[in-house]
């Protein structure tokens, strides 16, 4: 069975959408349920394959989760410290978050190396080095990471690079660790702030998320709570970039400007008309937009790597040229050959891609190479003349819930086709 998206391009996009819950926030927050000795209800839920995989991992730890009233109920009363095997971790890189949570709760953990999209090496050495800084003894053998935390102690850890995953993993590890832990040179992403808010609502004592230093005062246990996961800034950016590419009039509800300022700045440079009122953003685009001469991906608050492919799709049809420099992942230009099939003019040298805008794209059979590349190809297909078929839809489903239905609401001609 193959699932693919079939698009007919040329329609402008218009309408109103509520922004989905954030995948990148939900995954570490679900992992943090390991720390809780109670019941948790998430007021919002998004049906993504990555989140389903994380729920499967939690089930192996005897944590039950059920959909209820549009949200997710999680029962963490009977957590068990079980080995996380390769068949679980190969599906989702975010499985690494379980490591810090298990160590915090049980002082030991065994987990297979994580999988995920092929967008670069994404080494976990920062996770391991940080855990060692807290006194964890780590043995890597036969594809598994064995962590012994019987001598764990609070202390100061300085990250070599502000890694989002390592920051979140170490915050979880220190939450139930007696004493004061100070994490320095940490990532500042909004998803880390959301994790801090979740843990504090369960009784943790954490401060500093959103800055380069996070302080954790260890507590003995966490209790259950009710929580709403933040809106997905990458999801929002994808639909804003799609509307900028195709033209139209889009309004999104649940928008937070401080989480998306770098993107809004670039869209404004492209001559999009943007109005923000509270948590509502309206973007209007008409005619061919101006290319942005240079764009670099960097850790928050700068332009995110998770929007680079979608931004590239926009730049392919802008007036002028753009240099896109990828500074986070070394293999994030997998979408380039597929966009070129559609008539884009892009050349890559090292970590830089030069995009010369063309007047039109043409439909083609294209293949998603990762989650965000898939989103970029959908955007290009909505713009292109003729028919476009996007293959490898399973990548897209990792981060966008029924993406075709959202674009249909906005007037896009797109359908999901399942063939034997």
N, C-alpha and C positions, 0 to 999 in steps of 0.2 A: 504494500500500500504506500503510495506517495501522496503527500499533501503539498499543494502549491497554491500560490496566489496568482490570479489572472487579472490584469488591469488593462483598461483602455484609458489612455491619458487625454489631457486637454481640458479637463473641467476645473474651474476655479472652486476653491473650498470656502464654505461659509457655514456658520452656526455656532452653537454653544456646547461645550463639553465640561464635565466635572473631571478634574485631574485625579487619576488613580493613586492609590497608596503606593509608596515608594518601595520598589524591589530592593534597592541597595540599603534601605533602612530596615525593612522587614526581616531580612535574612539574619543579620547579627542579633536583632531583637528576639527572634525565635530561638536562636542558640542560647541567648541569655536566660531563657526559661529554665534551663538546667539549674540555674542558681536559686530558683524559687522553690519554696516548700509550701505550695498552695495552688490556687486556681487563678487563671488569668483570662480576661475577656478582651479581645481586640475588637474595637467598635467597627473597624473597616477591614476589608479583606480583598485581595486581588488574586484571581485564579491564574497563577503563572506556574509553569513547569518547575522552575527553580524553587519556588516556595513549596510546592508539593513535595519535591525531593527533600527539602529540609524537614518537612513534617514527617517524611518516611524515616529519616535519620533519628528524629526525636522518638519515634515509635519504637526503635530498637533500644532506646534508653528507658522504655516503659513510660513515656510521656504521651498521653492520649490527646488528640486534637480533633475537634468536630466543628463543622460549619453550623452557625446558629444566628438567626435573625440578621443576616447580612454581614455578620462578623465571624470571628473565630474564637472558640472556647478551647482553652488548653488546661489540662489537669496535670500538674507537675508534682503531685503529692508523693508519688512512689518512684522517683527517679532511681535508676540503676546505672552503675558504671560499667557499661558493656563496651567491648571492642568495636570500633567503627571500621568495618571491612571495606575492601577495595570496591566491591559492587555498589556500595553506597557513595563513596567519595568520588568515584570516577565521573559521576554525573554532574557534580556541582562543586566549584572551587570554594564556595562559601562554607563548605563542610569544615574548613580549617578553624572556623570560629568556635566549634565545639571543643577544641583542644583547651583553650584558656578557661572556658566555663567548667569543663570536667575537672581540670586541675584545681580550680578554686573550690569546687564542691567536695571533691574526693581525694585530692592530693596525688592523683595518678590518672593517666590516660593513655590509651593506645589507639592510634588512628592511621589509616592508610593515607598515602600522599593524595592530595586533592586533584580533581580534574578541572573542567571548565572550557571556555572558548579559547581557541588557539590564536591569541593576539600578542603573544610574547612569552618570555620565560617566566615572568611573575614569580620569582623565587620566594620561598618561605623562610629564607635565612634570617630576615628581620624578625619574624615571629620567634624563631628558635633562639636567636641571640638575646632577645628581650626576656624570654622565659628563663634563660640561663642567668640573666641579671637578677632574677628574683629567687635564685637558688635551685631552680629545677635541673635535675640531671636528665639529659636527653641522649637517647641511643637510637640511631637510625639504622635499620637492618631489614633486608628482604622486602623493601617497599613500604615499611611501616615506621612510624615514629612512636617510640616508647618513651613516655615522660614520667619521671619519678619525682614527686614533689614533697616527700616526707621532710625535707630540710628547707622548704620554701620560707622565705622571710621578706618582709616589706623592705623597700629601699628605693634608690634613685636609678632610673633607666633612661638613657639618652639614645634615641633612634638615630641611625645613620642617615635615614631618609624618612620624610614624613609619610609613611605608608598608612593608608586608611585601614587596611585589614590588620596590620600589626598593632596599630593603635587600639582598635576595637577589641582585639584578642587579649591584649595586656590589661585593658580596663576591666574586662570580665575576670581575668585571672586574679587581679588584686582586690576585687570587690569583697571577698570573704577571707582575705588574708589579714591577720592581726597586725596592726600598726599603720604607719603612714607611707604610702607609695607615691612617688613623684615621677611622672612620665614627661620627658622633655623632648623638644623637636618633634612633636606629634602632629598628625594631620588635623586640619581645621574644618573638614567637611561638615555640612549641616546634619548628615546622617549620624555623625558621632555625637552631636548635641542631642539628637533624638534618642540615641541609645542611653546617654547619660540621664535624660529626663525619665526614661522608662525605668532604669535601675533605681533612681532616686525615689520614684513613686512606689517602688517595692521595699524601700527602707535603706537603700544604699546611701553612702555619704561621699559624693563625687562632685568636684567643682573644676571649672576651667575649660570644659569642652568648648571648642570654637576658637581657642587661643592655642599657643604653641606649648603650653604646659598644663597638664591635668594632674590634680591631686586627689588621691583616693584614701579615705580613712576607712580601714577595714571594719566590717560589721560581722556579727555571728551568723545571721540568717536573713533571708528576704521573705516577705509575705506576698500573697496574691494581690492583684489589682485589676483595674479596668483602664484601657489605654487606647488612644487613637494614633496610628502611625502617620508620619508626615506625608504630605503630597510628594509625588515623584517629579523632581525637577528635570530629570532627563526625559521622562515621558512628555512633560510640558514642552521642553525644548524641541523635541522631535516634531510635535504637531505645529509649533510656531514656525519651525524651519520649513515644514511641508507647505504651510500656507504662504510663506514668503516665496517659495519656489514656484508654486502653482498660481499664485495670486488669489485674492479673496479677502474675506472678512471673518476672522476667528475670534471668539471670546472664550477664555478659560476661567473656570471658577476653582479657587483653592490655591491661587498663585501667591508666591512669597518673593517679592522683589530682591531682598537681600540674599536669597539663595541662587539668584539667576542674573545678577547684575552684569557679568561679563558677556553673556549671550545677548542681553538687551542692548548693550552698548554696540555690539557688532551689527545687530539687526538695524539699529538706528543709523549706523554708518551706511548701510545698504539702501537707505531711503524708505524703509518701512515706517508706517505711521503707527505709533504705539501709545495707548492710553491705559493708565493703571488707576484703579479706584478700589482701595481696600485690598481684598483678595481676588479681585477680578482684573484680568488683563485683556485688552482688545488690540489685535494686530490687523492692520489693513495694508495690503500690497497690491499695486496696480502697475502693469507694464514691466519692462525688464529692469531689474535692480542693478545697482552698482556693485562691482566686486570690491571686497575688502583686500587691500594690498598684501597684508601679512597677518597671519593668525598663528598663535602658538598655544599648544596644550601644556598646562601646568597644574599643579595641585591647587585646590580651592584657596583663595577666591577667584583664581584666574580661569580661563576657558577650559572646560572639562574634556578629557580625552573621550569620554562616553558620548560626546556630541560631535566629535571630529568628522566621522564618516557622513553624518547627516548634513553638516555644514559644507562638506565637500560637494555633496549632491546639489546644494544651492549654488555654490560657486561655479559649477559647470555651465550654468545658463545665465550667469551675470555678465554685465558689460565690463570687460577688462580682465586682468589677470590677478591671481592670488597665490601666494606661497603659504602652504600649510606645513607647519613644523610640528612633528609629533615628538614630545619630550618625555612621555610616560611609558608607553609600550613600544617595543622595537618592531613589532609585526602587525601594525594597525592599518596598513595600506592594502589589505586583501581585497577591498572593494574596488580598487583602481581598475584592474583588468575588466571587471564586469561593467563599470560605468563606461569604459572605453568601447565596449561592445555596442553601447547605445549612442555612440557618437561623441562622447566627451573627449576633450583633449587634455590629458594629464600625463606628466612625466615625473618619475620618482628618482631621487638621488639620495641615498642614505635615509635619513629621517625626515627629509623634506619632499613635499609633492608640489609641483608647479601646475596650477590649473589655469588654462586659458579658456575663458567663457565662450560658448558657442550659442548661436541663436536658437537652436532646437536640438532635442534629443529624439531618438527613434526607438521604438519598442524592440525588445529582443528577449531571448531566453537567457536569464541570468541566475547566478547561484550565490546564495548568502554564504559567506565564509565565517561569520560570527554574528552575534546578536545585533550589534549596532550597524554592521555592514548590511544586514538584512533590512533594517529600518531605512537606511539610505537608498537601497534599491527600490523599496516601495515608494519613497518620495520621487525618485527619478521616473518610475513607471507611471505615477500619477501625472507627471509633467509631459512625458514623451508622446510623440505622435504614434498612433497605432497601438498594437497589442504588446504587452510585456507579461512574461511569465516568470515569477520569482520562485525558484526551487530552494530546498533546504529550509522550509518554513519552521522546522523545529527549533532552529536558532532564534527566530523572531518570537516564538511563543514563550521563550524563556523570560522575556522582559516586557511583552505587550500582550494584554489580555484581549483576544479577538480584535486584532488591529483592523481587520477588514470592516467590522461593524462600526467602529468609531469613524473611519473614513467615509463609510456610506452615509452616516448621519450628516457629514459635512458636504455631501454631494459627489464624492469620489466614485468612480466606476471601478469597483474592485470586488472580487468574489473568491471564496476559498473552494478549491476543487480537490476531491479525494479520488485517486485512481488506483486500480489494482495493478 
